[in-house]
Structure formats: C-alpha cells, structure tokens
C-alpha cells in the first residue's frame, strides 16, 4: 500500500513538473515547477520532447522500483532460505540488451529532428546582431539603418523610475534598452562576444547560443504573442555573470516601425516612447468592456 502511495505521489509530481500551466510567460514565476510557457515553434517542440522524456524516465524508474521491491520481498533470506543457483537466462539477457537499445533509438530520432529544426534557420524577415560584453549586451539592426545600442541591467533608482511607467519590470531582469521586434516575424540572431564567451539564452523562445569572440553563431525565433520576454547570459563569464539580462519586447508592426524611426535619432527616447505607448494600450484595455468580460471569466 505504501509503495502504491509513493508511486501515485511520484506520478503527481511528474504531472505538475511537466505542466505548462505551472510556469510563467516570459519570466520565471514564484514556485514555478515547469518550463516557461512556449511562445515560439522551437520552444513548443522542446516542451513536447521534454514532456515525453519525463514520462518515459518516470515509467522506467517506477518499473525498476517495483522490480527492486519484488526482489527484496520475494527473495530475501527469510522468504527464500534456499536460493537458486541459476547463473544465466538467455531470454532475459536478450531483453535487457535489446529493450534499452530500442528506447535509445526512440529518444534519438525525435532528438535529431529537434536539433535539425533548431539549426535549420528559415528565411528571416530581419536580422539582429547580439554581442556579449563584460557585463552587458549590445545590439545592432543591420536591416534597419544600422540602429545600435547597449543594453544594461536596471538597478535601484533606475529600476524604480522604470516601474513608474512599467510596473511589471522585474528586478535583475529589466534593462534600460530592450530589444524590440515585430510580432509574427522570423528573426535571425547573430551572436558573438567582444571579450570572453557569453551565451544568449531566452527560455520562452527555446533559444540558447554561445557568443564566442572572433566567431559568429546564429539562431532564430518567431513570436506571435506581443509582450516582453526575459533571458540571461547562460555562460560563466566573470564576477557579474548573473547581472547581464536580455529583454525582448514583441510589439505590433506599427509600433516597431515607429520605434525604429525614433531609434535612428535617440534610442533611449524611442524606448521611453514605446513604453508609454504600451502603457496607454493597457489603460485603454483595462477600461474597455472587453477587458471586463474577460475578467469575469
């Protein structure tokens, strides 16, 4: 009975851990147990693969646990005082060799498909170059009049000022100048570094690529859902490794065009104008009948 209770509890943990409903969108949530919710095709496939593997290893672990319990109860010295002298069983030896091979093949095939999907970059609508520095990121938009800027984490008074416009700006993740991209567009990201190895990682995008000095790596993402998404450098790059976050704001094409035009002259002003426009949209939505109907649901 205790064994069944333990198995049920373990399966419950697996369901919670594999559930996207327990995870946040764009940033981690308190007591989060699962991956951040997927907002790109890459992350959707990663999430599906992760969930499948989680169920597979849980089933294998429970099966082995049951076997161990059975052996311990059935073949202990008290229950089985005269042990068998059997040393080989051809059928069992074939099974425990062939079955793991088949399991590995079942894991390898979708794994290779996922790797190919990640590395096979589709025709991009725009390109962004991300360069890692100790300890901040800089970005370039070669398709948009070479707009470029540095992006540093907001701290203390700067974060407090930002929260006056954007109350949801998270500590240790909010930055002064966010990467801005239009929704529904395929974005190619060229990743490199100026000093040591950094890593451009966005959990909700399923994107994780090393930035290596003197080398250009590339990855991609496509987000249909507007909002702001956060990531961090995921390579140990020095004492302030934990303080170089990545913030990507996905907006409508109209807002993106207005931001690019303003950013050609002043990136910081363009950033503040965009935040103000987003805040105005939220206020209009909050006072609309549509929002009240959704809230009741």
C-alpha positions in Angstrom: 0.0 0.0 0.0 2.8 2.4 0.9 4.5 1.5 -2.4 1.4 2.4 -4.4 1.0 5.6 -2.5 4.6 6.6 -3.2 4.2 5.8 -6.9 1.0 7.9 -7.1 2.8 10.8 -5.4 5.7 10.5 -7.9 3.3 10.5 -10.8 1.6 13.6 -9.4 4.9 15.4 -9.2 5.6 14.4 -12.8 2.3 15.8 -14.0 2.9 19.1 -12.1 6.5 19.4 -13.4 5.5 18.7 -17.0 2.5 21.1 -16.9 3.0 24.4 -18.7 0.2 25.9 -16.6 2.5 25.9 -13.6 5.1 28.0 -15.5 5.3 31.7 -16.3 5.4 33.5 -19.6 8.5 35.5 -20.4 10.0 35.3 -16.9 10.1 32.9 -14.0 7.2 32.7 -11.5 7.4 32.1 -7.8 7.3 28.4 -7.0 7.4 27.6 -10.7 7.9 23.8 -11.4 7.9 23.6 -15.1 9.5 25.2 -18.1 8.4 28.7 -19.1 5.5 28.7 -21.4 6.4 28.3 -25.0 5.9 31.3 -27.4 7.9 30.1 -30.4 7.8 27.0 -32.6 11.2 25.9 -31.3 10.1 26.0 -27.6 6.9 24.2 -28.4 8.9 21.3 -29.8 11.3 21.4 -26.9 8.5 21.4 -24.4 6.8 18.4 -26.2 10.1 16.5 -26.3 10.8 17.3 -22.6 7.4 16.1 -21.5 7.7 12.9 -23.5 11.1 12.2 -21.9 9.8 13.0 -18.4 7.0 10.4 -18.8 9.5 7.9 -20.2 12.0 8.1 -17.4 9.3 8.1 -14.8 7.8 4.9 -16.2 11.3 3.3 -16.3 12.0 4.4 -12.8 8.7 3.1 -11.4 9.2 -0.2 -13.2 12.7 -0.6 -11.7 11.4 0.4 -8.3 8.7 -2.3 -8.5 11.3 -4.9 -9.5 13.6 -4.0 -6.6 10.7 -4.2 -4.2 9.6 -7.5 -5.6 13.1 -9.0 -5.4 13.6 -7.6 -1.9 10.3 -9.2 -0.6 10.4 -12.4 -2.7 14.0 -13.4 -2.5 15.2 -12.3 0.9 16.8 -14.9 3.2 13.7 -15.4 5.3 11.2 -15.8 2.4 13.7 -17.8 0.3 16.1 -19.8 2.5 17.3 -22.0 -0.3 18.5 -19.7 -3.1 18.5 -20.7 -6.7 21.9 -21.4 -8.3 20.8 -20.2 -11.8 23.5 -18.0 -13.3 22.2 -17.3 -16.8 18.9 -16.7 -18.6 19.3 -16.2 -22.3 15.9 -14.7 -22.9 16.2 -12.1 -20.1 19.7 -11.2 -21.2 18.5 -10.6 -24.8 15.6 -8.5 -23.5 17.6 -6.2 -21.2 20.0 -5.6 -24.1 17.5 -5.1 -26.9 14.9 -3.0 -25.0 17.4 -0.3 -23.9 18.7 0.0 -27.5 15.1 0.4 -28.7 14.4 3.0 -26.1 17.6 5.0 -27.1 16.5 4.8 -30.7 13.1 6.1 -29.8 14.7 9.0 -28.0 17.4 9.7 -30.6 15.1 10.1 -33.6 12.9 13.0 -32.2 16.1 14.5 -30.6 17.9 14.7 -34.0 14.7 16.1 -35.6 14.6 18.8 -32.9 18.3 19.7 -33.4 17.8 20.0 -37.1 14.7 22.2 -36.7 16.7 24.5 -34.3 19.7 24.8 -36.7 17.8 25.0 -40.0 17.1 28.7 -40.0 14.2 29.7 -42.2 14.2 32.7 -44.4 14.4 35.6 -42.0 12.3 38.8 -42.1 15.0 40.7 -40.1 18.4 40.2 -38.5 19.7 41.3 -35.1 23.4 41.0 -34.0 23.9 40.4 -30.3 27.3 41.0 -28.8 28.2 40.0 -25.3 30.5 42.2 -23.2 31.6 42.0 -19.5 28.8 42.5 -18.4 26.2 43.8 -20.7 24.8 43.2 -24.2 24.9 45.4 -27.3 22.6 45.0 -30.3 22.7 46.0 -33.9 19.9 46.1 -36.5 21.7 45.9 -39.9 18.4 45.8 -41.8 17.2 49.0 -40.2 19.7 51.7 -40.9 22.2 50.1 -38.5 20.4 51.1 -35.4 22.6 50.0 -32.5 22.6 50.4 -28.7 23.9 48.9 -25.4 21.6 47.2 -23.0 22.4 47.2 -19.3 20.5 45.9 -16.3 18.5 48.5 -14.3 19.4 48.8 -10.7 18.0 50.7 -7.6 16.8 54.2 -8.6 16.8 53.4 -12.3 14.5 50.4 -11.8 12.3 52.5 -9.5 11.9 55.1 -12.3 11.1 52.4 -14.9 8.4 50.9 -12.7 6.6 54.3 -12.8 6.0 53.6 -16.4 6.2 49.8 -16.5 5.1 48.5 -13.0 5.9 44.9 -14.0 9.6 45.5 -14.7 11.3 42.7 -12.8 14.4 43.1 -10.6 17.6 41.7 -12.1 15.9 41.2 -15.5 14.7 44.7 -16.6 17.2 46.6 -18.8 17.5 50.2 -19.9 17.2 49.5 -23.7 15.2 46.4 -24.7 15.4 44.5 -28.0 12.3 45.4 -30.0 10.9 43.1 -32.7 7.6 42.8 -34.5 5.2 40.0 -33.8 4.8 37.2 -36.3 8.2 37.8 -38.0 11.1 35.4 -38.2 14.1 37.0 -36.5 17.6 35.7 -37.2 20.0 36.5 -34.3 23.8 36.6 -34.9 25.6 36.0 -31.6 29.2 36.9 -30.8 31.3 38.3 -28.0 33.9 41.0 -27.5 35.9 39.6 -24.7 35.0 36.1 -23.2 32.5 33.5 -24.0 28.9 34.6 -23.3 25.6 32.9 -24.1 22.3 34.4 -25.5 19.5 32.4 -23.8 15.8 33.0 -23.9 13.8 30.3 -22.0 10.4 31.1 -23.5 11.9 31.1 -27.0 13.8 27.9 -26.6 16.9 29.9 -27.8 20.4 29.3 -26.3 23.5 30.1 -28.3 27.1 30.8 -27.3 28.7 34.1 -28.2 32.4 33.4 -28.9 35.0 36.2 -29.6 36.0 36.1 -33.2 33.2 33.8 -34.3 29.6 34.4 -35.5 27.0 31.9 -34.3 23.3 32.2 -35.3 20.0 31.2 -34.0 16.4 32.3 -34.7 12.9 32.8 -33.2 9.4 33.8 -34.2 7.0 35.1 -31.6 3.3 35.7 -32.5 2.3 36.9 -29.0 3.0 40.5 -28.0 4.7 41.1 -24.7 8.1 41.4 -23.0 10.3 38.3 -22.6 13.4 37.9 -20.4 16.5 35.8 -20.6 20.1 35.9 -19.3 23.6 35.2 -20.2 24.0 31.4 -19.5 27.7 31.1 -19.7 30.0 31.7 -16.8 31.7 34.9 -17.9 33.0 36.5 -14.8 32.0 38.0 -11.5 28.9 39.8 -12.9 27.7 36.9 -15.0 24.4 37.0 -13.2 23.8 40.6 -14.0 23.6 40.8 -17.8 20.0 40.0 -18.6 18.3 40.0 -22.0 14.9 41.7 -22.6 13.0 41.3 -25.9 9.8 43.3 -26.4 7.5 42.0 -29.1 5.1 44.6 -30.5 2.9 45.2 -33.4 4.5 46.1 -36.8 3.1 49.6 -36.4 4.8 50.2 -33.1 8.0 48.6 -34.3 8.2 50.9 -37.3 7.7 53.9 -35.1 10.3 52.6 -32.6 12.9 52.1 -35.4 12.3 55.6 -36.8 12.7 57.2 -33.4 15.7 54.9 -32.5 17.7 56.2 -35.5 18.0 59.5 -33.6 17.8 58.6 -30.0 17.4 55.0 -28.7 16.6 55.9 -25.1 13.8 58.3 -26.2 12.5 55.7 -28.5 12.5 53.2 -25.7 10.5 55.5 -23.4 8.0 56.4 -26.1 7.4 52.8 -26.8 6.9 52.0 -23.1 4.5 54.9 -22.8 2.5 53.7 -25.9 2.3 50.2 -24.4 1.1 51.6 -21.0 -1.6 53.6 -22.8 -2.8 50.5 -24.6 -3.0 48.7 -21.3 -5.0 51.5 -19.7 -7.4 51.5 -22.7 -7.8 47.8 -22.5 -8.4 47.9 -18.7 -11.3 50.4 -19.2 -12.9 48.6 -22.1 -15.9 46.4 -21.8 -14.0 43.6 -23.5 -11.5 43.5 -20.6 -14.3 43.5 -18.0 -15.9 40.5 -19.7 -12.6 38.6 -19.8 -12.0 39.5 -16.1 -15.4 38.0 -15.1 -14.5 34.7 -16.9 
